[in-house]
Amino acid sequence: MTQFFGGPDLYTQQYGPPMLRAKHLPHPVSLERKAEWLSCMQGALDEIGLEGPVREQVFQRLALTAQHMVNRTEDGGF
């Protein structure tokens, strides 16, 4: 998460580039699934009590990443 939020590239140094989208391509990620995942992330942020501007920044970053992961239309096509 350090690298994800703009910190040192510790993950890349140890494991190589994250390549999140490539790793998700075998799995159908539709707009509906994106919304479901973001709902889960909202719940996680609620659970840890993250509030205010930091919460908005975290959620905005998660939302951008979620949109980038979308690889299918709702009907299952590309």
C-alpha positions in Angstrom: 0.0 0.0 0.0 3.0 2.3 0.5 3.7 2.4 -3.2 0.0 2.5 -4.1 -0.4 5.8 -2.3 2.8 7.4 -3.7 5.4 6.3 -1.2 8.6 4.3 -1.9 8.3 1.5 -4.5 9.0 -1.2 -1.9 6.7 -3.7 -3.6 8.4 -3.2 -7.0 11.8 -3.5 -5.4 10.9 -6.9 -3.9 8.4 -8.4 -6.4 8.6 -6.4 -9.7 6.0 -4.1 -11.1 2.5 -4.7 -9.6 0.8 -5.0 -13.1 -2.6 -5.0 -11.4 -4.7 -4.8 -14.6 -2.8 -7.6 -16.3 -3.2 -9.8 -13.2 -7.0 -9.1 -13.3 -7.5 -9.7 -17.0 -8.4 -13.5 -16.5 -11.2 -12.4 -14.2 -14.3 -10.7 -15.4 -14.4 -7.2 -13.9 -17.6 -5.4 -15.0 -18.9 -2.0 -13.9 -21.3 -3.9 -11.6 -18.4 -5.7 -9.9 -16.4 -2.5 -9.7 -19.3 -0.9 -7.8 -19.6 -3.9 -5.5 -15.8 -3.8 -4.7 -16.0 -0.1 -4.0 -18.9 -0.7 -1.7 -16.7 -3.2 0.2 -13.9 -0.7 0.3 -16.3 2.0 1.8 -17.3 -0.6 4.4 -13.6 -1.2 5.2 -13.0 2.5 5.6 -16.0 2.7 7.9 -14.7 -0.2 9.9 -11.4 1.5 10.6 -13.0 4.9 11.2 -11.2 6.7 8.5 -12.8 10.1 8.0 -12.3 13.6 6.5 -10.0 14.6 3.6 -7.8 11.5 4.1 -10.7 9.2 3.5 -11.7 11.1 0.4 -8.2 10.9 -1.0 -8.0 7.2 -0.2 -11.3 6.4 -1.7 -10.6 8.5 -4.8 -7.4 6.5 -5.4 -9.3 3.3 -4.9 -12.0 4.4 -7.4 -9.4 5.3 -10.1 -7.9 1.9 -9.7 -11.2 0.1 -9.7 -12.1 1.8 -13.0 -8.8 0.8 -14.5 -9.5 -2.9 -13.6 -12.8 -3.0 -15.6 -12.3 -5.4 -18.5 -15.8 -6.6 -19.4 -19.1 -5.0 -20.3 -22.1 -5.9 -18.2 -23.1 -8.5 -20.8 -19.8 -10.3 -20.4 -18.1 -9.1 -23.6 -15.0 -7.1 -23.9 
